[in-house]
């Protein structure tokens, strides 16, 4: 909430429950966190498509994508990464208020930042999903060549090499994409959400 006395919150005539009822779904944010190369974006967009096929309305907020617009003014310092996560959490919260299921795909390496996201979005909506794929597997995949650059000293604060990744202590679910196929990973999340096809 803004502390500026010239700004106030305007409440519309539609309640969050009314929006959710119209969309026939319970808004939630699935916060996918894990190392680069753990499969977050791949799983996020596959889950989005699977939800769409069942008749649900979902949207992905992807770490790389938001830096083309919403967060293009931010770098990768600790402070900027914290602000990046805060902005995304605020957007996810607004989208949940509109009735959408949100899937985020962010390394979000620090527990403090993820807890801030949980507080913004709300305990009843926030679902922390840890993609627990081992560093060695992620580094072997290295889809963007970032680990190679980090090992060469060109990315000194890269998560998992020069900067720590703080694993979730009690995530909603852990998924190792080296052990589970994409289809199995999507199915596990769908089961956790307890969703059935919507008859339109």
FENUR-V433349 format. One record per residue. N is the residue number from 1. RES is the residue in one letter. SS is DSSP state (2 for helix, 1 for strand, 0 for the rest). PSI is psi in radians with two decimals (none if undefined). D_CENTER is the distance of its C-alpha to the mean C-alpha in whole Angstrom. Layout:
[[N	RES	SS	PSI	D_CENTER] [N	RES	SS	PSI	D_CENTER]]
This chain:
[[1	X	0	2.31	22] [2	X	0	2.53	25] [3	X	0	-0.01	28] [4	X	0	2.11	30] [5	X	0	-0.22	32] [6	X	0	0.03	33] [7	X	0	2.36	29] [8	X	0	2.75	29] [9	X	0	2.26	26] [10	X	0	2.22	27] [11	X	0	2.24	27] [12	X	0	-3.11	27] [13	X	0	-0.34	29] [14	X	0	2.31	27] [15	X	0	2.85	25] [16	X	2	-0.70	21] [17	X	2	-0.67	23] [18	X	2	-0.69	25] [19	X	2	-0.77	22] [20	X	2	-0.69	20] [21	X	2	-0.73	24] [22	X	2	-0.67	25] [23	X	2	-0.14	21] [24	X	0	0.78	22] [25	X	0	2.77	19] [26	X	0	2.05	17] [27	X	0	2.47	14] [28	X	1	2.77	11] [29	X	1	2.08	7] [30	X	1	1.93	6] [31	X	1	1.73	3] [32	X	1	2.09	4] [33	X	1	2.53	6] [34	X	1	3.02	10] [35	X	0	2.76	13] [36	X	0	2.29	13] [37	X	0	0.02	15] [38	X	0	-0.23	13] [39	X	0	0.30	12] [40	X	2	-0.92	8] [41	X	2	-0.74	9] [42	X	2	-0.80	12] [43	X	2	-0.70	11] [44	X	2	-0.84	8] [45	X	2	-0.53	11] [46	X	2	-0.70	14] [47	X	2	-0.72	12] [48	X	2	-0.80	12] [49	X	2	-0.73	16] [50	X	2	-0.70	17] [51	X	2	-0.73	16] [52	X	2	-0.74	18] [53	X	2	-0.47	20] [54	X	0	-0.08	21] [55	X	0	0.14	21] [56	X	0	2.75	18] [57	X	0	1.95	16] [58	X	1	2.75	12] [59	X	1	2.54	10] [60	X	1	2.31	8] [61	X	1	1.89	6] [62	X	1	2.46	7] [63	X	2	-0.80	8] [64	X	2	-0.72	12] [65	X	2	-0.73	12] [66	X	2	-0.37	11] [67	X	0	-0.03	14] [68	X	0	-0.22	17] [69	X	0	-1.43	17] [70	X	0	-0.71	15] [71	X	0	0.48	15] [72	X	0	-0.26	18] [73	X	0	-0.01	20] [74	X	0	2.55	18] [75	X	0	-2.58	19] [76	X	0	0.42	17] [77	X	0	2.90	19] [78	X	2	-0.74	18] [79	X	2	-0.73	19] [80	X	2	-0.64	17] [81	X	2	-0.66	14] [82	X	2	-0.77	14] [83	X	2	-0.64	15] [84	X	2	-0.83	12] [85	X	2	-0.68	9] [86	X	2	-0.80	12] [87	X	2	-0.77	12] [88	X	2	-0.72	8] [89	X	2	-0.70	9] [90	X	2	-0.72	12] [91	X	2	-0.77	11] [92	X	2	-0.70	9] [93	X	2	-0.76	12] [94	X	2	-0.70	14] [95	X	2	-0.66	13] [96	X	2	-0.71	13] [97	X	2	-0.54	16] [98	X	0	-0.06	17] [99	X	0	0.02	17] [100	X	0	2.67	14] [101	X	1	2.20	11] [102	X	1	2.38	8] [103	X	1	2.05	5] [104	X	1	2.58	2] [105	X	1	1.63	4] [106	X	0	2.42	5] [107	X	0	-0.81	8] [108	X	0	1.21	9] [109	X	0	-0.28	12] [110	X	0	2.29	13] [111	X	2	-0.66	14] [112	X	2	-0.71	15] [113	X	2	-0.71	12] [114	X	2	-0.60	10] [115	X	2	-0.62	13] [116	X	2	-0.71	13] [117	X	2	-0.71	10] [118	X	2	-0.74	11] [119	X	2	-0.68	14] [120	X	2	-0.79	13] [121	X	2	-0.60	12] [122	X	0	2.38	14] [123	X	0	-0.66	15] [124	X	0	-0.29	16] [125	X	0	-0.51	12] [126	X	1	2.20	10] [127	X	1	1.85	9] [128	X	1	2.07	8] [129	X	1	2.03	8] [130	X	1	2.00	10] [131	X	1	1.75	11] [132	X	0	0.33	14] [133	X	0	2.32	16] [134	X	0	2.61	19] [135	X	2	-0.74	19] [136	X	2	-0.64	22] [137	X	2	-0.78	21] [138	X	2	-0.71	18] [139	X	2	-0.60	21] [140	X	2	-0.66	23] [141	X	2	-0.92	21] [142	X	0	1.04	20] [143	X	0	-0.46	19] [144	X	0	0.01	19] [145	X	0	0.32	22] [146	X	2	-0.64	20] [147	X	2	-0.68	22] [148	X	2	-0.74	25] [149	X	2	-0.70	25] [150	X	2	-0.73	24] [151	X	2	-0.47	27] [152	X	0	0.02	29] [153	X	0	0.18	28] [154	X	0	-0.29	27] [155	X	0	1.42	23] [156	X	0	-0.47	24] [157	X	0	0.51	21] [158	X	0	2.29	19] [159	X	1	2.29	17] [160	X	0	-0.35	18] [161	X	0	-1.14	22] [162	X	0	-0.15	23] [163	X	1	2.49	20] [164	X	0	2.74	19] [165	X	0	2.09	16] [166	X	0	1.86	16] [167	X	0	2.53	15] [168	X	0	2.44	13] [169	X	0	-0.70	17] [170	X	0	1.22	16] [171	X	0	2.80	13] [172	X	0	-0.61	13] [173	X	1	2.64	13] [174	X	1	2.34	14] [175	X	1	2.15	14] [176	X	0	1.87	16] [177	X	0	-0.05	16] [178	X	0	-0.38	20] [179	X	0	-0.50	21] [180	X	0	2.46	19] [181	X	0	2.94	20] [182	X	2	-0.76	17] [183	X	2	-0.73	19] [184	X	2	-0.66	19] [185	X	2	-0.78	15] [186	X	2	-0.78	15] [187	X	2	-0.67	18] [188	X	2	-0.75	17] [189	X	2	-0.67	13] [190	X	2	-0.70	16] [191	X	2	-0.71	18] [192	X	2	-0.59	16] [193	X	2	-0.25	15] [194	X	0	0.86	19] [195	X	0	2.49	19] [196	X	0	2.72	22] [197	X	0	2.45	23] [198	X	0	2.28	24] [199	X	0	2.03	28] [200	X	0	none	28]]
